[in-house]
Amino acid sequence: MYNVDLIRELLIKIKSHGMSRSEVSVDGHNQTEIQKHLDLTQQKGLVNIPPIPVGGAAKLSLTRQGQDFLDDARESVIWEKAKAAAMNTLEGVTLESVRKALARLVGRPLLPESKAD
């Protein structure tokens, strides 16, 4: 299972601070949990995680879908409404159900989910 609030927090941090994978931290979450959620954001097409270059650290970046998701989810009131709406779906609170609820709430067409290569 995963934590949609942690995913939102990761996207905010990546957008705001331009971090590498090893630099990302979120209070109250251990590195194993954070790395698992980073992998999920990449699989769902929200974050680009480039390979680590020799002798350095590559910066994470948001994809177009990640940018849209964060734009829609940035406001706390909208975020909480989207989670509440997602809870009333058959899927429950999943990343996809929250994405759909956010798109409906802000009137944005839902972009198809990108699949990792």
VENMOQUI-V550861 format. One record per residue. RES is the residue in three letters. BURIAL is # if it has 24 or more other ideal C-beta (glycine too) atoms within 12 Angstrom, else .. Layout:
res:RES burial:BURIAL
res:RES burial:BURIAL
This chain:
res:MET burial:.
res:TYR burial:#
res:ASN burial:.
res:VAL burial:#
res:ASP burial:#
res:LEU burial:#
res:ILE burial:#
res:ARG burial:#
res:GLU burial:#
res:LEU burial:#
res:LEU burial:#
res:ILE burial:#
res:LYS burial:#
res:ILE burial:#
res:LYS burial:#
res:SER burial:.
res:HIS burial:.
res:GLY burial:.
res:MET burial:#
res:SER burial:.
res:ARG burial:#
res:SER burial:.
res:GLU burial:.
res:VAL burial:#
res:SER burial:.
res:VAL burial:#
res:ASP burial:.
res:GLY burial:.
res:HIS burial:.
res:ASN burial:.
res:GLN burial:.
res:THR burial:.
res:GLU burial:.
res:ILE burial:#
res:GLN burial:.
res:LYS burial:.
res:HIS burial:#
res:LEU burial:#
res:ASP burial:.
res:LEU burial:#
res:THR burial:#
res:GLN burial:#
res:GLN burial:#
res:LYS burial:#
res:GLY burial:#
res:LEU burial:#
res:VAL burial:#
res:ASN burial:#
res:ILE burial:#
res:PRO burial:.
res:PRO burial:.
res:ILE burial:.
res:PRO burial:.
res:VAL burial:.
res:GLY burial:.
res:GLY burial:.
res:ALA burial:.
res:ALA burial:.
res:LYS burial:.
res:LEU burial:#
res:SER burial:#
res:LEU burial:#
res:THR burial:#
res:ARG burial:.
res:GLN burial:#
res:GLY burial:#
res:GLN burial:#
res:ASP burial:#
res:PHE burial:#
res:LEU burial:#
res:ASP burial:#
res:ASP burial:#
res:ALA burial:#
res:ARG burial:.
res:GLU burial:.
res:SER burial:.
res:VAL burial:.
res:ILE burial:#
res:TRP burial:#
res:GLU burial:.
res:LYS burial:.
res:ALA burial:#
res:LYS burial:#
res:ALA burial:.
res:ALA burial:.
res:ALA burial:#
res:MET burial:.
res:ASN burial:.
res:THR burial:.
res:LEU burial:.
res:GLU burial:.
res:GLY burial:.
res:VAL burial:#
res:THR burial:#
res:LEU burial:#
res:GLU burial:#
res:SER burial:#
res:VAL burial:#
res:ARG burial:#
res:LYS burial:#
res:ALA burial:#
res:LEU burial:#
res:ALA burial:#
res:ARG burial:.
res:LEU burial:#
res:VAL burial:#
res:GLY burial:.
res:ARG burial:.
res:PRO burial:.
res:LEU burial:.
res:LEU burial:.
res:PRO burial:.
res:GLU burial:#
res:SER burial:.
res:LYS burial:.
res:ALA burial:.
res:ASP burial:.
